[in-house]
């Protein structure tokens, strides 16, 4: 029988042993051994519960770090949209790599709001690669982030715990590289859904050698058994010793229960303990200290990540880190204080001397925030541990600051007009609502401006020249107003808006009008511009932003219609509805009075055929209003039931003109006529169109009907049926402005058509921006895969033609080749083309 050498190291212990051996029976021995077995079983159960608690903490930590990484990756992905792979920089503690990938057609067309996906795979070096795939807001791209090992498995291993992971895509792998031993294990399933897409993990947790520090308990228990037997035969002194041992056991039991309940700050008082009990108590206290440190750090990470996700101010984030540093410093007997060094000047030698033990956290608004550690042993192991923890937290602060900065930049971009640098409509309304609701501007004027003659400049010189003119106008406005007295915006097109403080409104208004005194340079020309200003007052005219803008718009139209530069809102302007009705009445007689005319914009084929095609455009030369934009009178015609008559007239004129040119021997190939949504869906439109084709004996494809993408959305089935009947009658069908409206990809295969027209929005930048070229490439590829013709609209530069030629575009239309021409001018072009052919 082998007994611990320590137990028999004294004469008293030997006498007690032999006396007890002689006086006790087999029953006492059996009782002692049973007591030892029960104690060891209890120790194993307590250790298993500690392992289970630590395993659950590991699972929570993994999920929380994945949530934080998802938020950071999504914010970083918005800024690096144009890059294939984003630089890591200060995010290197979270990511080893982050890149942008196109989601592909199947994912791009998926239902919005799909979850991020997390996958885990083994590396050749034995490590594990965690890949987080985060979908962008528009669903077109994914942000793919390769998580850093130190970040994903941070604090996964402790002195007490070994973690092993297995899933359907990964054989069981332990994070510390070792294999599981024969010790008991705790097996749990970690499910990522419904928060993330990913296969569930089978997480196996096993205690390490540190847990088995409870081993000395068996020696103590055996000793207790013998002491208990000894007390039956010995003096009162032995009973005192036994009572001390039982009290120690009760203390251990209570401490184990506290650990199971999460009260990790409790410690065992071992001042009266000796020998193995003292070692056992010290080991237990060390284990509790390790657990408390780990859980305290995890809680700090959770609080900081939650604050970052909720977009708390950076000062609050810094305060959380400082509070944790103070708490940990007190626990480690270190004096910790906040340090704020001014970075606007050169740090003083005194500060450098005092802050030799500073841990920098982040540079923010001209200050460096850090933590200063002061203690007799600042180089101690405790100080080093605290420094490591604070450096990890500082990395989170840096990432949060970058994310906040990126978000502010995105908000600024969302509220700014990219062309002029002024507010856009969203930014103007937001600023105006703030000025009104905050009471900072108790009275103010809202000014609405429309540039006169801008459309004619666009038609004459092209959209690039028009854009440059808008930039010059915006610069003059910005230079004539101060931020304290006003703010300006470009609402869209050639419309601008201003908010003016009432006390300086008159002077500001003079400066705005003065912006048009000097002519604007447009290439080699000098153009004098004029604008129509409309003013509405807050709160006299309206007390909401929407009403202010509407009434300022009414006043602007009053100034434009009256030929004045400036008009203030009056209640009488509400009679604008009467003016709209008057315009409708004028439209009813416009056909009879010969005010409506057609112009023709040529379409050139890439292969240079013998004939020409053209798009037919409608113009209204009003006797008093001048040229009325189709965008103004076509909606009124649809609203008041006039579109059928106007549309029939345009289509009839186009058919008649085509027949005339054909019979006269002109090389005309096709005329394209725009059809409104209401026309297309009208029950008798097919009959009217078929009658025109038969009357003028037009061959198949002589007339092409252009339908805007938006016209197809409300009733796809009816639109498809009407388009098919029209094609049967001999018309070709073109889908105009494709990709601008509601994206017809979902139902395009159901529509019978012949031509897709790429909108000018994409053609403008096809030679300068990869995104526009990618969209044009996709549209051409889609059309070609369906055997359709492709027309590019708004072509103004040869470089655009060079790019589009390479994509396989069939026809071109735009100012590069010809502006819209009168009937006579287009006849001359046809004649010349016939001679050249």
C-alpha positions in Angstrom: 0.0 0.0 0.0 1.6 3.2 -1.1 0.9 6.4 0.9 1.9 10.0 0.2 5.4 10.6 1.6 4.3 14.0 3.1 1.7 12.3 5.2 4.3 10.1 7.0 7.0 12.8 7.2 6.5 13.3 11.0 6.4 11.0 14.0 3.0 12.1 15.0 1.6 11.3 11.6 3.2 7.9 11.7 1.8 7.1 15.2 -1.6 8.3 14.1 -1.5 6.2 11.0 -0.5 2.9 12.8 -2.9 3.5 15.7 -5.7 4.2 13.3 -4.7 1.2 11.3 -4.8 -1.1 14.3 -8.0 0.3 15.9 -10.1 0.7 12.8 -12.0 -2.0 11.0 -12.5 -2.7 7.3 -15.7 -0.7 7.6 -13.8 2.4 8.5 -11.4 1.9 5.7 -14.3 1.4 3.3 -16.0 4.5 4.6 -12.8 6.5 4.1 -12.4 5.2 0.6 -16.0 5.9 -0.2 -15.7 9.5 1.1 -12.7 10.0 -1.1 -14.6 8.7 -4.1 -17.5 11.0 -3.5 -15.3 14.0 -3.1 -13.4 13.2 -6.3 -16.7 12.8 -8.2 -17.9 16.2 -6.9 -14.6 17.7 -8.0 -15.0 16.3 -11.5 -18.6 17.6 -11.7 -17.6 21.1 -10.6 -14.7 21.1 -13.1 -17.1 20.0 -15.8 -19.5 22.8 -15.0 -16.7 25.3 -15.2 -15.7 24.0 -18.6 -19.3 24.2 -19.8 -19.6 27.8 -18.6 -16.3 28.8 -20.3 -17.5 27.0 -23.5 -20.7 29.1 -23.6 -18.6 32.2 -23.1 -16.5 31.2 -26.1 -19.6 30.8 -28.3 -21.0 34.2 -27.3 -17.6 35.8 -28.0 -17.4 34.3 -31.5 -20.9 35.5 -32.4 -20.3 39.0 -31.0 -17.0 39.3 -32.9 -18.7 38.2 -36.1 -21.4 40.8 -35.6 -18.8 43.5 -35.1 -16.8 42.4 -38.1 -19.9 42.4 -40.2 -20.7 46.0 -39.3 -17.2 47.2 -40.0 -16.9 45.3 -43.3 -20.2 46.7 -44.5 -19.1 50.3 -43.6 -15.6 49.8 -45.2 -17.3 48.2 -48.3 -19.3 51.4 -49.1 -16.1 53.5 -49.4 -14.1 51.0 -51.4 -16.9 50.2 -53.9 -14.7 50.8 -57.0 -11.8 48.7 -55.7 -11.5 45.0 -56.2 -9.6 44.6 -52.9 -9.7 47.0 -50.1 -6.6 48.0 -48.2 -6.4 46.7 -44.6 -4.5 49.5 -42.9 -5.5 50.0 -39.3 -8.1 47.2 -39.6 -5.4 44.5 -39.7 -6.2 43.3 -36.2 -9.8 42.4 -37.4 -9.1 41.4 -41.0 -6.3 39.8 -42.8 -7.9 40.7 -46.1 -11.1 42.4 -47.3 -12.2 42.7 -50.9 -15.3 43.4 -53.1 -16.8 40.8 -55.3 -19.7 41.0 -57.8 -22.5 38.9 -56.4 -23.5 37.4 -59.8 -26.9 37.4 -61.5 -28.4 34.7 -59.2 -27.5 36.7 -56.0 -28.1 40.1 -57.5 -31.7 39.2 -58.3 -32.3 37.6 -55.0 -34.6 39.0 -52.5 -33.2 42.1 -50.8 -31.9 41.7 -47.3 -30.1 38.3 -47.6 -27.9 37.4 -44.7 -24.2 37.5 -44.5 -22.4 34.2 -44.7 -19.6 32.8 -42.6 -17.5 29.8 -43.6 -14.5 28.1 -41.9 -11.8 26.1 -43.5 -8.5 24.6 -42.5 -5.1 25.9 -43.8 -2.1 23.9 -44.7 -0.2 25.3 -41.7 -2.8 23.9 -39.3 -4.6 27.2 -38.8 -8.3 28.0 -39.5 -9.5 30.6 -42.1 -12.8 32.4 -41.3 -14.3 34.1 -44.3 -17.3 36.5 -43.8 -19.2 37.4 -46.9 -21.4 40.5 -46.4 -23.9 41.6 -49.0 -24.0 45.3 -50.0 -27.1 47.4 -49.7 -28.0 47.1 -53.4 -27.3 43.4 -53.6 -25.0 43.9 -56.6 -21.7 43.1 -54.7 -20.4 41.2 -51.7 -17.8 42.4 -49.2 -15.6 39.3 -48.6 -13.5 39.6 -45.4 -10.8 37.1 -44.3 -10.8 37.4 -40.5 -7.5 37.6 -38.6 -6.8 34.6 -36.4 -6.0 36.8 -33.4 -9.3 38.6 -33.7 -11.6 35.5 -34.4 -10.1 33.2 -31.7 -9.3 36.1 -29.2 -9.3 34.6 -25.7 -10.6 31.3 -27.1 -8.0 29.3 -25.1 -7.5 29.8 -21.4 -5.5 28.0 -18.9 -8.6 25.9 -18.1 -10.1 25.2 -21.5 -9.3 23.5 -24.8 -11.7 24.2 -27.6 -12.2 22.0 -30.7 -14.5 22.7 -33.6 -16.1 20.4 -36.2 -18.7 21.0 -38.9 -19.9 19.4 -42.2 -17.2 21.4 -44.0 -14.4 20.9 -41.5 -12.9 17.9 -39.7 -12.5 18.3 -36.0 -9.7 20.8 -35.3 -8.5 22.1 -31.8 -7.6 25.7 -31.7 -4.4 25.0 -29.7 -3.3 22.4 -32.3 -3.4 19.6 -29.8 -5.7 16.6 -29.8 -8.4 15.8 -27.2 -7.3 13.6 -24.3 -9.3 11.1 -22.4 -10.7 13.7 -20.0 -14.5 14.3 -20.0 -15.7 16.7 -22.6 -18.6 19.1 -23.1 -20.2 19.0 -26.6 -22.4 21.9 -27.7 -23.9 23.0 -31.1 -23.3 26.6 -32.2 -25.9 27.7 -34.7 -25.3 30.9 -36.7 -28.8 31.2 -38.2 -31.0 33.3 -38.1 -28.3 35.9 -37.7 -25.8 34.6 -40.3 -25.7 32.0 -43.0 -23.3 29.2 -42.2 -23.1 25.5 -41.2 -23.5 24.9 -37.5 -20.4 24.0 -35.4 -20.0 21.2 -33.1 -18.0 22.8 -30.3 -16.2 20.4 -28.0 -14.7 21.8 -24.8 -12.3 19.9 -22.5 -10.6 21.0 -19.3 -6.8 21.3 -19.4 -4.2 20.2 -16.9 -5.0 23.3 -14.9 -8.5 22.0 -14.1 -6.9 19.0 -12.6 -5.2 21.2 -10.0 -8.1 19.9 -8.0 -6.1 16.7 -7.8 -4.6 17.5 -4.5 -8.1 17.4 -3.2 -7.9 13.6 -3.0 -4.9 13.8 -0.7 -6.7 16.2 1.5 -9.8 14.1 1.5 -7.9 11.0 2.5 -6.2 12.9 5.2 -9.6 14.2 6.4 -10.9 10.6 6.5 -8.0 9.5 8.7 -8.2 12.6 10.9 -11.9 11.8 11.3 -11.2 8.3 12.4 -8.4 9.7 14.6 -10.9 12.1 16.3 -12.9 9.1 17.4 -9.9 8.0 19.4 -7.9 11.1 20.0 -8.2 14.1 22.1 -10.2 17.3 21.6 -7.3 18.8 19.6 -7.9 16.3 16.8 -11.6 17.4 16.6 -10.5 21.0 16.1 -8.3 19.9 13.2 -11.2 17.9 11.7 -13.5 20.9 12.0 -11.0 23.1 10.2 -10.8 20.6 7.3 -14.6 20.4 7.0 -14.9 24.1 7.1 -12.4 24.2 4.2 -14.4 21.8 2.3 -17.6 23.8 2.9 -15.7 26.9 1.7 -14.6 25.1 -1.5 -18.2 24.0 -2.1 -19.5 27.5 -1.6 -16.8 28.9 -3.9 -17.6 26.4 -6.6 -21.3 27.3 -6.5 -20.4 31.0 -6.8 -18.3 30.2 -9.8 -21.2 28.3 -11.4 -23.5 31.3 -10.8 -21.0 33.7 -12.5 -19.8 35.4 -9.3 -16.2 35.2 -10.3 -15.0 38.0 -8.0 -15.3 35.8 -4.9 -12.1 34.4 -3.4 -11.3 31.8 -0.7 -9.6 33.1 2.5 -6.7 30.8 3.0 -5.0 32.6 5.9 -5.8 29.7 8.3 -5.1 26.9 5.8 -1.9 24.9 5.6 -0.2 22.3 3.5 -2.3 20.8 0.7 -5.4 22.8 1.6 -3.4 26.0 1.2 -2.2 24.9 -2.2 -5.7 23.9 -3.2 -7.1 27.2 -2.1 -4.4 29.1 -3.9 -5.0 27.2 -7.1 -8.7 27.8 -6.9 -8.1 31.5 -6.3 -5.7 31.7 -9.3 -8.3 29.9 -11.5 -11.0 32.4 -10.4 -8.7 35.3 -11.1 -8.0 34.0 -14.6 -11.7 33.6 -15.3 -12.6 37.0 -13.9 -9.9 38.7 -16.0 -11.0 36.9 -19.2 -14.7 37.6 -18.6 -14.1 41.2 -17.6 -12.2 41.8 -20.8 -14.9 40.1 -22.8 -17.5 42.3 -21.2 -15.5 45.4 -22.0 -15.3 44.2 -25.6 -19.0 43.6 -25.7 -19.8 47.1 -24.3 -17.4 48.8 -26.7 -18.7 46.9 -29.7 -22.3 47.6 -28.8 -21.5 51.3 -28.4 -19.8 51.2 -31.9 -22.8 49.5 -33.5 -25.2 52.1 -31.9 -22.9 54.9 -33.2 -22.1 56.4 -29.8 -19.9 59.5 -30.0 -16.1 58.8 -30.0 -15.7 60.5 -26.7 -18.1 58.0 -25.1 -16.1 55.1 -26.7 -12.9 56.6 -25.2 -14.7 56.9 -21.8 -15.6 53.2 -21.9 -12.0 52.2 -22.5 -10.8 54.5 -19.8 -13.4 53.1 -17.3 -12.2 49.6 -18.1 -8.5 50.7 -17.6 -9.3 52.3 -14.3 -11.3 49.2 -13.2 -8.5 46.8 -14.2 -5.8 49.0 -12.8 -7.5 49.0 -9.4 -7.7 45.2 -9.5 -4.0 45.0 -10.4 -2.9 47.6 -7.9 -1.9 50.0 -10.6 -2.7 53.7 -10.6 -4.3 54.5 -14.0 -5.2 58.0 -15.3 -6.4 59.6 -18.5 -3.9 61.4 -20.6 -4.8 64.0 -23.3 -1.8 65.3 -25.2 -2.4 68.4 -27.5 -1.2 67.5 -31.0 -1.6 71.0 -32.4 1.8 71.9 -31.1 5.1 70.2 -30.3 4.8 68.0 -27.2 6.7 69.5 -24.3 9.7 67.7 -22.8 7.8 67.7 -19.4 4.9 65.8 -20.9 7.2 63.3 -22.6 8.9 62.7 -19.3 5.7 62.2 -17.3 4.0 60.1 -20.0 6.8 57.6 -20.5 4.3 54.9 -19.5 1.4 56.2 -21.6 -0.5 53.8 -23.8 -1.9 55.8 -26.8 -5.5 55.0 -27.7 -6.4 57.3 -30.6 -5.8 60.7 -32.2 -9.0 62.7 -32.4 -9.6 66.4 -33.2 -6.1 67.5 -32.5 -5.7 65.5 -29.3 -4.0 62.2 -28.6 -6.1 60.2 -26.0 -4.2 57.7 -24.0 -4.0 55.9 -20.6 -1.2 56.6 -18.2 0.0 53.8 -15.9 1.8 54.9 -12.7 2.9 52.3 -10.0 6.0 51.3 -8.2 6.4 48.4 -10.7 5.2 49.8 -14.0 7.1 47.1 -15.8 5.4 44.3 -13.9 3.6 41.4 -15.5 0.2 43.0 -14.5 1.1 46.3 -16.3 2.2 44.4 -19.4 -1.1 42.5 -19.4 -3.1 45.7 -19.1 -1.1 47.3 -21.9 -1.9 44.4 -24.2 -5.6 44.6 -23.4 -5.7 48.4 -24.0 -3.8 48.1 -27.2 -6.4 45.7 -28.5 -9.2 48.1 -27.4 -7.4 51.0 -29.1 -7.5 49.1 -32.4 -11.3 48.9 -32.0 -11.3 52.7 -31.4 -9.3 53.3 -34.6 -11.7 51.1 -36.6 -14.7 52.9 -35.1 -13.2 56.3 -35.9 -12.6 55.3 -39.5 -16.1 53.9 -39.8 -17.6 57.1 -38.4 -15.5 59.2 -40.8 -16.6 57.1 -43.7 -20.3 57.4 -42.7 -20.0 61.1 -42.3 -18.5 61.3 -45.8 -21.3 59.1 -47.2 -23.9 61.3 -45.5 -22.2 64.4 -47.0 -22.2 62.8 -50.4 -25.8 61.8 -50.1 -26.7 65.4 -49.4 -24.5 67.1 -52.0 -25.0 67.6 -55.7 -22.1 65.9 -57.3 -22.0 68.4 -60.2 -22.0 71.8 -58.4 -20.9 70.9 -54.9 -24.1 72.5 -53.5 -26.7 70.8 -51.5 -28.9 68.5 -53.5 -32.7 68.3 -52.8 -32.3 65.9 -49.9 -29.6 68.0 -48.3 -31.5 71.2 -48.8 -34.7 69.9 -47.3 -32.8 68.4 -44.3 -31.0 71.7 -43.6 -34.2 73.7 -44.1 -36.1 71.4 -41.7 -33.3 71.8 -39.1 -33.3 75.5 -39.4 -37.1 75.7 -39.0 -37.5 73.1 -36.2 -34.5 74.3 -34.1 -35.6 77.9 -34.1 -32.2 79.1 -35.2 -33.8 80.9 -38.1 -37.2 82.1 -36.7 -38.0 84.0 -40.0 -36.5 83.2 -43.4 -37.1 83.3 -47.1 -37.1 80.3 -49.5 -36.1 81.2 -53.0 -36.7 78.9 -56.0 -34.7 79.6 -59.2 -35.1 78.3 -62.8 -32.5 79.2 -65.5 -34.1 80.6 -68.6 -33.2 79.2 -71.9 -31.1 76.4 -70.4 -32.8 73.7 -72.5 -31.9 75.5 -75.7 -28.3 75.7 -74.6 -28.3 71.9 -74.0 -29.8 71.3 -77.4 -27.4 73.6 -79.2 -24.1 72.8 -77.4 -24.8 69.4 -75.8 -25.1 68.2 -72.3 -21.5 68.5 -71.4 -21.6 72.2 -72.1 -24.8 72.5 -70.2 -23.2 70.7 -67.2 -20.3 73.1 -67.3 -22.6 76.0 -67.3 -24.4 74.6 -64.2 -21.1 74.3 -62.5 -20.2 77.9 -63.2 -23.6 79.1 -62.0 -23.3 77.1 -58.8 -19.8 78.6 -58.1 -21.1 82.1 -58.5 -24.0 81.4 -56.1 -21.7 79.9 -53.6 -19.3 82.8 -53.8 -22.1 85.4 -53.3 -23.5 83.8 -50.1 -22.1 83.2 -46.7 -22.9 80.1 -44.6 -24.1 82.3 -41.8 -26.8 84.1 -43.8 -27.9 81.5 -46.4 -27.4 78.1 -47.9 -27.9 77.0 -51.6 -28.9 73.9 -53.4 -29.3 72.5 -56.9 -32.6 70.6 -56.9 -32.1 69.0 -60.3 -31.8 70.0 -63.9 -31.5 73.8 -64.1 -33.5 74.4 -60.8 -31.8 75.9 -57.7 -33.1 76.8 -54.3 -31.9 79.1 -51.5 -32.7 79.6 -47.8 -32.0 83.2 -46.7 -32.1 84.7 -43.2 -34.8 87.4 -43.2 -32.6 90.2 -41.8 -30.1 89.8 -44.7 -32.5 88.4 -47.4 -32.7 91.6 -49.5 -29.0 92.0 -49.8 -28.5 88.3 -50.5 -31.2 88.4 -53.1 -29.4 91.3 -54.9 -26.1 89.3 -54.9 -27.9 86.2 -56.3 -29.4 88.3 -59.1 -26.0 90.0 -59.6 -24.5 86.6 -60.4 -26.0 86.9 -63.9 -24.6 90.3 -64.6 -21.3 89.0 -66.1 -21.6 86.6 -69.1 -20.7 83.0 -68.8 -17.9 81.5 -70.9 -19.0 78.5 -73.0 -16.0 77.4 -75.0 -15.1 80.4 -77.2 -18.5 82.1 -76.7 -19.8 84.4 -74.0 -23.4 83.8 -73.0 -25.6 86.0 -70.8 -27.9 83.9 -68.7 -31.1 84.9 -66.8 -33.1 83.3 -64.2 -36.6 83.4 -62.8 -36.7 83.7 -59.0 -39.7 82.8 -56.8 -39.8 83.7 -53.1 -41.9 82.3 -50.2 -41.7 83.5 -46.7 -41.6 81.6 -43.4 -43.8 81.6 -41.4 -46.0 84.1 -43.2 -46.7 82.1 -46.3 -46.2 78.5 -45.0 -45.0 76.8 -41.8 -43.7 73.5 -43.4 -40.8 72.9 -45.6 -42.9 71.1 -48.3 -45.3 74.0 -48.5 -42.5 76.6 -48.6 -40.9 74.9 -51.6 -44.2 74.4 -53.3 -45.2 78.1 -52.9 -41.7 79.3 -53.9 -42.0 77.1 -57.0 -45.4 78.7 -57.8 -43.9 82.2 -57.5 -41.0 81.1 -59.7 -43.4 80.0 -62.5 -45.2 83.3 -62.1 -42.0 85.2 -62.7 -41.1 83.0 -65.7 -44.6 83.3 -67.2 -44.7 87.0 -66.6 -41.2 87.5 -68.0 -40.0 89.0 -64.7 -36.8 88.2 -62.9 -38.5 87.9 -59.4 -41.9 87.2 -58.0 -43.1 86.7 -54.4 -45.7 84.2 -53.5 -49.3 85.5 -53.1 -52.5 83.5 -52.5 -53.5 84.4 -56.0 -50.8 82.2 -57.4 -52.8 79.2 -56.3 -54.8 79.8 -59.4 -52.0 78.2 -61.3 -54.4 75.3 -61.8 -56.4 77.6 -64.0 -53.3 78.3 -66.0 -52.8 74.5 -66.4 -56.3 74.2 -67.6 -55.7 77.1 -70.1 -52.7 75.2 -71.4 -54.9 72.1 -71.8 -57.4 74.2 -73.8 -54.7 75.6 -76.0 -53.5 72.1 -76.6 -56.9 71.1 -77.8 -56.6 73.6 -80.7 -52.9 73.3 -81.2 -53.3 70.6 -83.9 -55.9 72.6 -85.8 -53.8 75.8 -85.6 -50.7 74.0 -86.8 -48.7 74.7 -83.7 -47.4 71.1 -83.4 -44.5 70.1 -85.6 -42.2 67.1 -86.0 -38.5 67.0 -86.0 -36.3 64.1 -86.9 -33.0 63.0 -85.2 -31.0 60.6 -87.4 -29.9 57.2 -86.2 -26.7 55.8 -87.9 -25.9 52.2 -88.2 -22.5 50.9 -87.5 -22.2 49.0 -90.7 -23.0 52.2 -92.8 -26.0 50.8 -94.8 -27.5 52.4 -97.8 -30.4 54.0 -95.9 -31.0 56.1 -92.8 -33.3 55.8 -89.8 -34.6 58.6 -87.5 -36.5 59.1 -84.2 -39.6 61.3 -84.6 -39.8 64.1 -81.9 -42.8 66.3 -81.2 -42.5 70.1 -80.7 -45.2 72.6 -79.6 -44.6 76.2 -80.6 -47.1 78.0 -78.4 -48.0 81.5 -79.6 -47.4 83.1 -76.2 -45.4 80.7 -74.2 -42.9 79.8 -77.0 -41.6 76.3 -77.2 -43.4 74.2 -74.6 -41.5 71.2 -73.4 -43.0 67.8 -74.1 -42.3 67.0 -70.5 -44.8 69.7 -69.6 -47.7 69.1 -72.0 -47.5 65.3 -72.6 -48.5 64.5 -69.0 -51.3 67.0 -69.3 -52.4 65.4 -72.5 -52.5 62.0 -70.9 -54.3 63.4 -67.8 -57.0 65.1 -69.8 -57.5 62.4 -72.5 -55.8 64.3 -75.3 -52.9 61.9 -75.8 -54.8 59.6 -78.2 -55.5 62.5 -80.6 -51.9 63.9 -80.4 -50.4 60.4 -80.6 -52.6 59.4 -83.5 -51.5 62.7 -85.3 -47.8 62.1 -84.6 -48.1 58.4 -85.8 -50.1 59.4 -88.9 -47.7 62.2 -89.8 -44.7 59.8 -89.4 -46.4 57.1 -91.6 -47.3 59.7 -94.2 -43.8 61.2 -94.2 -42.2 57.7 -94.5 -44.4 56.9 -97.4 -43.6 60.2 -99.1 -39.8 59.7 -98.7 -40.1 56.1 -99.8 -42.1 57.0 -102.9 -39.8 59.9 -103.7 -36.9 57.4 -103.8 -35.1 58.6 -100.6 -33.2 55.9 -98.8 -35.3 55.9 -95.6 -35.1 52.7 -93.6 -37.2 53.3 -90.4 -38.9 56.0 -88.4 -39.1 55.6 -84.6 -42.2 57.1 -82.8 -42.5 57.4 -79.0 -45.6 55.9 -77.5 -46.9 56.9 -74.1 -47.9 54.2 -71.6 -51.6 55.3 -71.8 -51.5 54.9 -75.6 -49.9 51.5 -75.5 -52.5 50.2 -73.1 -55.5 51.7 -74.8 -57.9 49.1 -76.1 -58.2 50.5 -79.7 -54.5 51.6 -80.2 -53.8 48.4 -82.2 -56.7 49.0 -84.5 -55.7 52.7 -85.1 -52.0 51.7 -85.7 -52.9 48.8 -88.0 -55.2 51.1 -90.1 -52.4 53.6 -90.6 -49.9 50.9 -91.7 -52.4 49.6 -94.2 -53.4 53.0 -95.5 -49.8 54.0 -96.3 -48.8 50.4 -97.3 -45.8 50.4 -95.1 -43.6 47.4 -95.1 -42.7 45.4 -92.0 -40.3 47.4 -89.7 -40.9 50.7 -91.5 -42.3 52.1 -88.2 -40.8 51.4 -84.8 -42.7 52.2 -81.7 -40.6 53.3 -78.7 -42.0 52.3 -75.3 -40.4 53.5 -72.1 -39.4 50.9 -69.5 -41.8 52.4 -67.0 -44.8 51.9 -69.3 -44.3 48.1 -68.9 -44.5 47.8 -65.2 -48.1 48.5 -64.3 -49.6 45.7 -66.5 -46.9 43.5 -68.0 -49.4 41.0 -69.4 -51.5 43.6 -71.2 -48.4 45.5 -72.5 -46.9 42.2 -73.8 -50.2 41.3 -75.6 -50.4 44.8 -77.2 -46.8 44.7 -78.3 -47.2 41.3 -79.9 -50.2 42.4 -81.8 -48.4 45.5 -83.0 -45.4 43.4 -84.2 -47.8 41.1 -86.0 -49.3 44.2 -87.8 -45.8 45.1 -89.0 -44.4 47.5 -86.3 -41.1 47.0 -84.7 -40.9 47.6 -80.9 -38.1 49.3 -79.0 -37.7 49.6 -75.2 -36.5 53.1 -74.5 -34.4 54.3 -71.5 -33.6 50.7 -70.6 -32.1 50.3 -67.1 -33.2 53.8 -65.9 -36.6 53.1 -64.6 -37.8 49.9 -62.9 -35.3 47.5 -64.3 -37.3 45.2 -66.6 -34.9 42.3 -66.2 -37.4 40.3 -64.3 -40.0 40.3 -67.1 -37.9 41.2 -70.2 -38.1 37.6 -71.5 -41.9 37.9 -71.5 -42.0 41.0 -73.8 -41.9 40.8 -77.6 -39.6 43.5 -78.8 -36.9 44.2 -81.4 -34.6 46.9 -80.0 -33.1 47.9 -76.7 -32.0 51.6 -76.4 -29.2 52.4 -73.9 -30.1 55.5 -72.0 -27.9 58.6 -72.3 -27.2 58.3 -68.5 -24.9 55.4 -69.2 -23.6 56.5 -72.6 -22.3 59.8 -71.1 -19.7 58.1 -68.9 -19.2 54.8 -70.8 -15.7 56.0 -71.8 -14.7 57.4 -68.5 -16.2 55.3 -65.7 -15.9 51.5 -65.5 -19.3 51.2 -63.8 -21.1 52.8 -66.7 -19.2 50.7 -69.2 -20.1 47.6 -67.2 -23.8 48.4 -67.3 -23.6 49.1 -71.0 -21.7 45.9 -71.5 -24.4 44.0 -69.6 -27.2 45.6 -71.6 -25.6 44.8 -74.9 -24.8 41.3 -73.9 -28.4 40.8 -72.7 -29.8 42.1 -76.0 -27.5 40.1 -78.1 -28.2 36.9 -76.2 -31.9 37.5 -77.1 -31.1 38.4 -80.7 -32.1 42.0 -80.4 -30.9 45.2 -81.9 -29.0 47.8 -79.7 -29.2 51.6 -80.1 -27.1 54.0 -78.0 -28.8 57.4 -77.3 -27.1 60.7 -76.5 -23.7 60.0 -78.2 -21.7 63.2 -78.1 -18.0 62.1 -78.3 -16.0 59.8 -80.6 -14.5 58.1 -77.6 -18.0 56.9 -76.7 -18.4 55.4 -80.2 -15.1 53.7 -79.9 -16.1 51.9 -76.6 -19.6 51.1 -77.8 -18.3 49.7 -81.1 -16.2 47.3 -79.1 -19.3 46.2 -77.2 -21.3 45.5 -80.3 -23.8 48.4 -80.4 -25.7 48.4 -83.7 -26.9 52.0 -84.1 -26.0 55.5 -82.7 -28.1 58.6 -82.0 -26.8 61.9 -80.6 -25.3 65.3 -81.2 -22.0 63.8 -82.4 -23.8 62.8 -85.6 -26.8 65.3 -85.8 -29.2 67.3 -83.7 -32.9 67.0 -84.4 -33.7 68.3 -87.9 -36.7 69.8 -89.5 -38.5 67.8 -92.2 -36.7 69.8 -94.9 -33.3 69.4 -93.4 -33.7 65.7 -92.9 -34.8 65.4 -96.5 -31.6 67.0 -97.6 -29.6 64.6 -95.5 -31.5 61.6 -97.0 -30.8 63.0 -100.5 -27.1 63.4 -99.8 -26.9 59.9 -98.2 -28.6 58.5 -101.3 -26.0 60.1 -103.5 -23.1 58.9 -101.3 -24.6 55.4 -101.3 
